[in-house]
């Protein structure tokens, strides 16, 4: 899937006290919602992998979202 990001997006993922915390600015939230909507149209098992090298802020934990059945 190739889904565009809104200009200026910022998304950070942290694990704090065994909780996953996703922090994002407005552009990041809109971009993430577009990506999740696209994932909903895919086959089960399709996934999106986010990390600091392709979409998250430096120091972020990796995040994988998988389409379930």
PyMOL commands that set and color helices and strands:
alter all, ss='L'
color gray80, all
select helices_A, chain A and resi 26-40
alter helices_A, ss='H'
color red, helices_A
select strands_A, chain A and resi 11-16+19-24+47-50+63-66
alter strands_A, ss='S'
color yellow, strands_A
deselect
rebuild
show_as cartoon
